[in-house]
Amino acid sequence: MRLSRKSKVDVYKRDNDYSLQLNRWILKPIGIWPESPTSSIIEKILSKIVRIVCHSLIALTVIPSILYILFEEKDFRLKLKALGPTSHWLMGGMNYCSLLYQNKQIRKSIVHMETDWRIAKRENDREVMLKNARVGRVIAGVCALIMQGGILAYNVARGISPIVVVIGNETVAIGRLPCPSYNKIVDTRFSPIYEVLFTLQFVSGIIVNSTTVGACGLAAVFTMHACGQLNIVMLRLEELVDGKRHDIIVQRKLANLVEHHLRTLRFLSRMEIIMRQICFVELVGCTFNLCMLGYYTISEWYEESTNTLITYFIVFTSMMFNIFIFCYIGELVTEQCKKVGEAAYMINWYQLPHKTVLGLILILIRSSIVIKITAGKIFHMSIATFGDVSVTKSAYMSFLNCTQFKVIIFQVIKTSVAYLNMLRTLTV
């Protein structure tokens, strides 16, 4: 039984919604999800209000914390301790602005995906796309669970681990905020101001975490969708030599294949534009925060409570996972682009007409120029980059903690060799 036209429309819209559903749930409450052309005026006004509130909450956390580090706290060790949480909130604010700035590009990518689902006529193509969409959803869900869970656990641990201080003749337990605040403006050490500010910082923490989770989820879903399209291109390559067909039919099939390939490459190029600044912020910021977390754990092993130390480990794991996902996505894009050229070579191209073989050569040349997901056009996001981040973290921790000069020199040499290997890999 054939599906009606309305049923077909419902199917492709349902499939597209399935692939983007988790990202919409995460990004829409914080005002980042692109507005559709059919959005009402009220929806657009509410979206702008949500964005203003989110910007305000992030600023109310970051600005007082920076003032505390610069003007209030005199102990250098405590300044370092405040620097980690502040940098995390600052990274989230930068990523929030980046996603808003790239809102139109995100919208174009969503429309591109919807068009791909609509033009997928074959059942095999749809199955390939659905398989990749499931993987994208799983990655987005795991990112949300690990990243949100790590930072929220840190915020809760700070709230339930007060500091005991002596004021005059009294011993007072003072609550701790996720990010320190400049007490010369508003004294946050006592109720009810502490509870109000802790709630505001907790909500702003959810916003910055949702921004990072949403960016990671978008990258995962876009990448897996592109991988599905490239898999379809490879299936089309295999079909070129199936049976004996007229030269004109083969040329037409090759033309459709090239058009599909170039359309997918344009989609990946747009994704790279959306993600390059976010990847740069995450790569640099998370590397710095990993170093600081290691320093906090080692230097305060006997001072902090068990809850805080466990939380440090959870945050450490979530940030490592964050960098790994971005690097893995970059590696996947590069490898999948190369596979199209390999698939073009591995088919029985010698059975094709001469003109068609010449067209395949152009596909091979284009596939050799792979699209790379970069961090600010500086670093290629790949598994090799993830390994270099781990080595760099070890070197920084040694510098912060170790007093033996030769240990620091060993770590610096180790890091230099890692960067040398990465440079050799990129230039070969």
N, C-alpha and C positions, 0 to 999 in steps of 0.2 A: 504493500500500500504506500502510495506516494504522500509525502507530507504536503500540506497546504502551504501557500506563501507565508501566511501569518505564523504558522508553526515553525518554518525555517528561520524566520526572523527571531522568534523567541529562543530557538536553540542557539544561534550564534551569540545573541546577547547574553544568554544564560552562561555560556561557556566563557565569554569575556569577563563577565561579572565574577565567575568562579575564580579566575586567575588573579583578579585584582581585589577581591573582597577584603582580605586581611589588611592590605595596605590602606584601603579606604576607611576601614574601622579605626585604624591607628592615626591617620593623618587628618581626617575630617574634623574630629573634636578640637584639634589645635589650629584649624583654619588654613592648613597647607594644601589640602586636596583641591585640585583645580575645579573652578566653577564651570558647569556646563552652559552652553549658549541658551538653554531653555530655563536657566535659574531665574527665579522671580526677584524683584527688587528687595523684598524683605530678606530673602536668603543671602543676597549680596551684602546687605547692610549688616546682618548678623555675622557674616564671615569677617567683615572688616572690624567689627567690635571684638570678636574672638581674637583676632590678630593683635589688636591694641592691648588687650588684657594679657596675652601671652608675652608680648614684648615688655610690658610693665613688670610682670612677675619676675622675668629673667633679670631685668635691670635692678629690681629691688633686692635681688640676691647678690649679683656680681659687683655692683658699685660699692655698697657698704663693705663688702669683703676686701676689695682692692684698697679702700681707704684704711681699713684695719691693718692690712699688711704694710702699707706705706707710712702711716702716721701714728698708729696706736701701739702696736706690738714692737717691743725693743729687742726681745730675744731672737737671735737669728734662727735658732732651732725651731722655735714656735712659728716663725715666719714661713719656714719651709713646710711645716705641718699644715699651715693654712693654704699654701700655694696649690697643693694637689686638688682639693675640692673646688677651689676657685677656678682653676684652669678647666676643669670638667664642665662647669656651668658656662664658662666663656666659650668653650668649644661648641656646646649645644646652641648658644645664642648665635654664633657665626653660622652654624649649619642651618638654623631656622631661617636666617636672612638669605642664605644661599638658595634654599628650596623655594622661598617666596620669589626670589629674583628669577629663578628658572621655571616659574609656574607655567608660562606659555609653552616652554619646551616639553614639560611633563604632560601637558594637555595634548600636544601634538603626538607624543608617543602613545598615549592612551587611545587616541583616535586611530593611530596607525595599527595598534593591536586589534581594535574592533574591526577595522577593514580586513585584516588578515583572517580573522575568524569568519567574516562574511564571505570572503572569496574562496574559502576552503571547501571545495565541492566534494572531494573524494572522502570516503569514510576512513581510509588509511591515513590521509593527511590529518584529519581531525583527531584520530587516535594518537598520532605522534605529538600533536600540539597539546592534547590533554595530558599525556604522560609527562611532558616537560612542565606543564602548568602545575601539576601535582608536586613536582620537585620544588618549584618556586614557592609554592604555598608552605611546604614543609620548612624550607630554609627561613622564610619570613616568620613563621610561627616560632621556630627554635630561637631565632634572633630576639624576638619579643620576650620570650620566656627567660632567656639567660641574661640579656642586657638590662631589661627592666628589673628582674629579680635581684641582680647584683647591687645596683645603686639603691633600690628601695630598701634592701637589707641593711646597707650602710646607713641610710637615713634613720631607720628604726633603731639600729644599734647605738647611734649617737644620742637618740632621744632617751633611751633607757639606761645610759651609762653616765650619770651626772658626775661632776667634779666636786670633791669635798674641800672647802676652803675655810680658813679661820678669819672671821671679820670681828675685830674687837675681842670680846670674851666668848663669842658664840661660834660654833662650828655649823656651817651652812652648806647644804648640797645644792650646787648650781647646775642647771641643765645645760647641755651642750647642743649647739646648732649644727646642722650639716655643713654650713659655711659660716665662718665667724663674721660678726657684724661690728660696725664702728659704733662703739658704745657712747662716744661723746655727742652723738646726735640723739640717739634714743638708747637708754640703758636696758639691754635685753636680758640681764641676769636674773630678773625677778618677775614673778607673775603680776598681771596677766600678759605683759608684753612678750615674755618668752614664748608662751603658748601660741600667741597670734603670729609671731614671726616664724616659729617652727612650722606652723601650718602652711604659711605662705611659701616657705622654702621647700616644704614637702611637695606642694602642688607644682611649683616651678621645676622641681626635680623630675616630676612626671612629664612635664612639657619637654624638657631638654632630652630626656631619655626617649620619649616618643618620637622626637625629631630624628635622633640617631637610628632608632629601630625602623622608622619609616623610610629613611634614606637607604638603609641596608636592605630592607624588604623590596623597595622599588628596584634597586640594582639587581637583586636576585630574580625577581619576576621578569624584568626586562631582558636579563641575560638568558634565562631559560626559554623565554619566548623566541628570542633570536636563535638560540640553539635548535629549537624545534623547526624554525623556518629553514635553517641551513641543512638540517637533516632531510627536509623535504626536497631541497635542491639536490642533495646527493642521491635521493631516490629517483629523481627525474633524470639524473645523469645515467643511472643504470638502465633506465627505460629507453634511452636513445638507441641502444643496440639490440633491443628485444625484437626479434623477428625481422622480416624484410619489409621496408616501407619506401615510399617514393621520396626522392630527394627533397621535394618542396615541403612535405610533411615533417621530415627530420629537421629541416632548417627552421620551420615554424616552431617546433618543439624546443629547439635550441634557443631561439629568440625569447620564448616565454621563460625558459630557465634562466637566461642571463638577466632578464628584467626582474625576476624574483630574487636572484642573488644580489643585484645592485640595490633593490628595495630594502633587503635585510641589512646590507652594509650601511645604508643611509640611516636606518634605525639605530644601529650600533654607534655610528658617529654622533648621533644626537644624544644617545645615552652617555657617551664619553664627555660631552659638553656639560651635561647635567651633573655628572659625578666628579669631575676633575678637582673642583675646589673642595668638595666634601671629603674626597679621598685624601687630599693634602692635609686638611685640618685633622682628620682622624689619624693619619699615619704619624704626623708630628706630635699631635696632642696625646694620643694613646701611648706612644713611645715614651714621652716625658712622664706621663702618669704612671706607667708601669715601673719606671725607675723610682719614682717617689714612693709608690706602694712598697716596693722592695726595701727601700730605705726606712720607711716607717716601721715595717715589720721587724727588721733586724735591730734598729736602734731602740725600739720601745718594747722589746720582747717581754721584759719583766715589769713594765710600767702599765701597759694597757690591760683591760679586762679580756677574758677569753672570748667574749662576744665580739669585741672590736677586732681582735686578731683573726677570728674566723671570717668576719665580714671583709677584712682586707684581702683574704684569700679568695673570697667569692668575687669581689670587684676585680681583682687581678685576673681571675679566670674569664670573667665576662669581657674585659678589655682585650685580652689575648684572642678570644673568640671573635671579637669585633674586627680586629685587624686581619685575622685569618680569613674571615668571610670575604672582605673586600679584595684581599690578595687572591683568594681562590677564584672569585668571580673574574678578575682580570686574567688569570691563567686560563680559565675555561674559554673566555672569548677568543684569546690568541690561538689556543689549540684548535678550537672549532673552525676558525677561519682557515687555518692551514689544512684541515681535513678535506675541505672542498676541493682544493688543488690535488690532494692525494687521490681523492675519489675520481676526479677527472682523468688522472693518469692510469688508474687501475682498471678502468673499464676497457672493453675490447675496442679501443678507438680505431684500430687498424681496419675494422670492418665497416667503418663509416665512410661516407663520401668525402672527397678531398677537401671541399670547402668547409664542411662541418668540422673536420680535424683542425683546420686553421682557426676556426672559432674557438675550439677547445684550448688552443695555445693561449689565446687571450685570457681565458678563464684561469689557466695555470699561472700566467703572469700576474693577474689581479689578486689571486689567492696568496701569492708570495709576499704581497704587501699587506700584512695583517693589521687589523685595527687593535690598538693597545689602549686599555683603560689606564690612565695615568693619574698621578697625584700632582696636580698643578702643572702638568706638562714637564715635570722634573723626574719623577720616579715612575717606573713601570710597575703597576700592581701585579705581582706574581708571587709564586711560592718562594722563589729566590729572595725577593724583597722581604717576605715574612721572616725568613731565616736571618737576614741581616738585621732586622729589628730586634730579634732575640739576642744577638751578639752585642748590638749597641747598648741594649738595656744592661747587660752584664758589666760592660765597661763603665757606664755611668754610676751604677751601684758601687762598684769598686772605688771610684773616685770619691763618692760621698762618704763611704764607710771605712775604707782601708787606710792605714797609716804606713803601710809598707810600699815603698816606691816601686819596687820591682814587680809587685803584683799589678799595679796600675799600668806599668809599661807593657806587661804581658797581655793585658786586656786590650790596650790600644793597638798593639801589633796584630792581635787576633782580629780586631775590627777592621783594621786597614787591609788585611789579607781578604776579608770577606767582601769589602767594597771593591777590591781589585778583581776578585772573581766575578762579581756582578758586572763590572765594567767590561771585562773580557767577554762575558756571555752576551752582553748587549751589542758589542761591536763585531762579533764573529759573523 
